[in-house]
Amino acid sequence: MKIEYTEKPFAEAFADLFHNSKYRSLREFGRKNSIDHTYLSRLKNGQAKNPSDEVMKTIAKGFGIDPWYFREYRRGKLAKIIREGGLDKQDIGKM
């Protein structure tokens, strides 16, 4: 059975994905996905705040997964519903 999302905090989910990925280093991941490797290290170790939706999308793309995998991404989208009263059609299909 394929897991489509995680309930883990972002740092833990990111660390798990990275550990089980094809990437040899955060530097390699960062270079291939245009994200600073030191920022990735801080995210992975829980030393940085959760990233923006755009950064989560970029990280998810780097792992070949949907950004909805991340609990914080889903929470951000739900907060958007409350604030603005709507989601993109693409997002509604993923809920």
N, C-alpha and C positions, 0 to 999 in steps of 0.2 A: 504494500500500500504506500503510495507516494504522499509525503507530508507537504501540504500546500502552504502552511504558515507555521510560525513559532509563537510560543507564549513567553519565550525567554527575553530578558532585557536586550537592547540592541548590542551592547558590548559583548555579551556572552554569545548571542546568535552570530555576530560577525566573526568572533574567534573560532567558533565551531565550523562555520563555512570555510574560513581561511584554512584551518587545520586539515580539512578534507578536500581541499582544492588542488588544482594542478600548479598553483603558483609556488615558487620556491622562496619568495620573500615579499614583504610588504613593499619594498622598493620596486620589484617587478610588477606587482599588482598596480601600484600607483602610477608607474610609468605607462603601462598599457591602458589605464583607465583615466588618465589625466587628473589624478588626485595626489597631493603631497603625501609622501610616505610617512613623514613624521606626524601628520594629522591622523593618518590611518592608524599608526601605532597608539596614539592617544585615545582614539575611538575604541580600538581593540582592547585596550587595558582599562577602559572606563574612566580615563583621566580627562576626557573631553565630553562636553554635553552631546546629547544625541544630535546627529546631523540633520540638516534641512531635508525636506522631501526630495529636492533635486539631487543632493549627494546620495541619499538612500537609493534613488533610481539608478544613479551611476554605479554604485556598489553592486546593486542587484544585477544590473546588466553585466557587470564584470564576472559574476558568478553564474550567469545564465538563468537567473530566476526572476520572478515577478517581484516588484517592490512590496506588494501586499504581504509577502512572507514575513516582513518585519512588523512586530507588534506596534512599534512607535509610528510607523507609516500609517497603519490602520487607524490608530488613535488620532493622528493628525487629520485624516480624512473625515473622521466622525466629528472632530472639533469644527471642521470647516462647515459641515452640515448645520451644526448648532449656530455658528456665527453668521453664515451667509445663506442658509436655507437651501443648499443644493450641492449636488455632486455632478461631476462630468458623467456623460452617458457611459463612457468606457469604464469608469470606476464602479458605477451601479451594477454592471454585469459581473463584477468580481466579488460582490458582497454576498 
